[in-house]
Amino acid sequence: MRHPLKAMHTQATLKSIYRKWSATLLVDEPSRNRALRMGVLLWAAALFAAFQPGLMSSDSIDQYTQGLNGHYNDVHPPLGSWILGISGKLVGSPWLVLAMQLLAMGACMAALVKSSDATKGRWGLLIMGAFLLTPTVWALAVVLWKDVMMAAALLGAVAALKVHRPVLALLLLLASVAFRHNAIVAAIPLAIPTMAQLAPHGWRWPLKIPALVVMIGGLALVPALPKHVLNANRGWAAGQLFLFDLAGIYTVHPELLPSSLLAEKTSAKELAISYTPTHVWPLFGGSEGARPIPFDALAFRRQEFVDEWFRVLRTHPATWMKHRIASFRHLTGAFAGPMPFPILQDIDANPFHLRTPREGLVNQWARAIENWAGKSIFFRGWAWLLVLGALTVVALRRVRRTPIACCTALSGLGYALSYLVIGIGNDFRFIYWSVIATFATLALLTTEEAPPGTEAQPRPG
C-alpha cells in the first residue's frame, strides 16, 4: 500500500510541473509558436495520410484531365486545372496540390492567431485549435475543388496583410480570382487594406480611391490571362445561371415557354418535373418523364438567350426573387431535413484509378466524424452566416483598430450573400470561404494590432 504522504507529494509535484509547463506554453511566445507549427504539421500529416491523393468530384476530375492533356476550357478556370496537371505529371497524382493546400491553410491561420501579447496569444491558440478540429474546415480542406484553392489563396492574402506584405497579398488576391469565376466578390473588400498598405506614405484617400479602382479593375481582368496563356476554349459557365433562372420562372408561368428558346428543347410538363430550386443539374441530366436540356445548343445562341433572360426578369421580378430565395435557402440549409450534399467522402469514378486509403484507421475515424457532422449544424450555412454576421458588426464598430478584420468579415459575408443572386446549386463548398473567413475574422479581432497613429476609442460610460 502506498504511503499517503508520498502519494500527496507525487501529486503536488505533478501539479507543479503542469503549472510550469502550461505557464511557459501560454506566456512564452517562442513556445506558443512551436505549438502552432507542431499543430499545423500534425493536422496536415493526419489529413494527408487519411485522404491522399485528395478527394475529387467529377468537376475535379475534369480539371485534372484538362491539366494532364493540356487542353483547357474556361468552364473551370484553367489555372487550377494547370496546377493539378503539373502535380499529375510530376508525381503521378494530384497529391502535391493536397499537401500544399493543407499546409498553406494551416500556416496562414497560424499566422493570424500569433501575437506577442501573452493574453492574446492564449486566445489565439484556442482559436487555432477550434479551426483545426472543426469538421467543416478539414472535411473540405481535403477536397481538390476550386472553391478550396480560392479559400486558401484568400486566407493567404489576409495573413500577408496582417504581417504587412501587401505585394504578396495582391499576388494572392490575383490568384484567388483566377481560381474561381466569382471570387472577385470576395477579393474586393480585401483590396481596400491592400491598397492602404501599398500606397506611398502621405497619400490620403482622395488619391487612394482612384488607385483602388484601378486595382479592382485589374482583379476583374486577371482571369483572362491564364485563359489566354493556356489557350483555353471559351465555355459559358454563366449560361447555367440563365437557364436555372428561366426554368424557375417558366415553372410558375408556363404560358411564357412557347416564346422561349427552351421551347425547342423541353415542354412545360417536362420542365415542372426536372426543375428544382436545389440545383441546376437535373435540367441538364433529365429525369423520368423529362428530357435533358442540351446546353451546347443554348451556348451557340447565347446572346439571344441572355436577351431572353433580361426580358423575362424585367416582366416577372417577383417570381425570379422567390426562385432565388428558394435556391439560397437550400444552399444555406435553412429548411427542415438533412442536407443532401454536405460532404464529399470519396473520389468519383475516374480513368486514372485514383482512390483514397479507405482501410486506414485515421481515414475510418475521419469518415465517422464526417457522417455525424454532415447531419449537424456544422454544415448548415445559415448558422455560419449568423456567426459571421455578428462578427462583422463587431468588426465594423472597431474598424479603425482592426481594419483587416473588418474587410475579411465583409469579404466572407459578401461572398456568401452573392449566391442569393448567382447561386445554381446547394453544394456547401460554395460558401467554404465564408466559413474560413469566420475563423480569420475572429483571429484578427483578437490579435490584430491597431494601425500606427490609431488611438483606442474609450468605452462609453
Steps between C-alpha positions, in 0.01 A plus 500: 500500500635841400581743779241786492765769558707366211193493273415860596858607432494335155168666418631841608812451288293413192277803555809721532646362176167551322469860622855581387448331162165669431632837612797467266283387209243773542725791597823440310457602134762259352328209675162605365645526151651154530163366611335662197756353260467156653120520488498597133745226404309230692167620357629505143677165536196325648264632233747424223542143623124453521395659171794506259514556206204728582126456457372581152152551357423482129593870473841433657560202271406712199753765608768236563438349156531840335824565685651168389388535138582868470162572341301746710158661501400788723189342650753414769758779534811347339753608766375234742492241221858584404624464862326164539652387172849606610467283810380206293792530261756533779384236748229305319204636700371831642635436851743794473204736477338340806822538701546864398133574568509359853834656595402840355169514688653385827802730478296806402253449782792457741634836383164661577479370858857594594554784743786623713248581773462205738125537551426543131735212423309270735173585331669454165597144592139422588378644170762299313393182677137564406600566140700178467241279670180636347370242247369773272858619448694178452230297321518743207869584530577148370293545183667619179237758413553846355299631795766371741788629286334841497446493879866409557614790281267747673610382844860546389420855390348577841806355677731706275308816588534428871881484471504803265596324177261678261678390181460136601139569598431647156656200325285263705188703425586474131538123540166472679305668219676274252388190695128576492281715275315687777791540744516868407211554748719372784814675376360854480471562879854366550628731226425794732763422769734379225488842336528672839828315565633538145436874475799729556523665839305823501237391248150573618184326383427751218816359340452142620146463365593537129788258556260260670266518201791414271594207727145365495492535123821299484350231721202480267721465191757253638293180442533564126880467523526125577224438245712673237833347606356147517292551184181392677190444290220737580226337704191665642479440873260794545252330268418253777374789712279634219348157440441445873324835539284462192396149600396633842282765337353281225398239756275762661400662169486217244312727258831678432683188383376486137680827422826378659806338343437219748175409325708312241665290773231433761133542585324660795415155638862383471630821653272457801653155552868585453512844667586516870633799695769276650721472192526575128635157405164314477420730208810375317476139613128458454282265703219256451248669274728795417762527228841649585545851364807509271715791613723524192208607283418782742865609518505528121216757525622662819417860415139412423481303822644788705253741341217262590625483859500881535157529340335239722662633820375851428143375463500251791743628766295365792496146362874520436565618855291216649705256292825660617394492867399134473838416347687692771301326775612163366860618475506619861302208639215721620243224473384192691668173416856388425738682270514297177866563414697635798826307454688315228634180655677327214648542154244474222545235232798593285722351228817559706421236767533762774360392836540590866638260766160408645647218706715737710402555863529880477286495186232293673496732801479805275212352302313413818532862615392623155191278506400652833595858419331498160164468675578767758505877515864493388374477143210742522610810316250723676671433833840602364352812343337599829834471680684681222232769493542560874878518460453745213300732724774486764770557236315797352482662844875449537594576141765761590678259735451178301454597133624167360251311719220721373592449134540125552154477655347702215682278251357179645151636558477674162622190319233280658222753443594530133361149454157643567532637146743265324453163674422196285515224762506399864861376522632609841842559343363815337518679837821339626684832491235645731577224753873569479439876519307446824808356670731754335284790620485363854878458502559855375255652747711333767854558376506779239708799604346842450655699212761761599343820623169335583395557856271256673157650547388521864204288592177684572436571863 
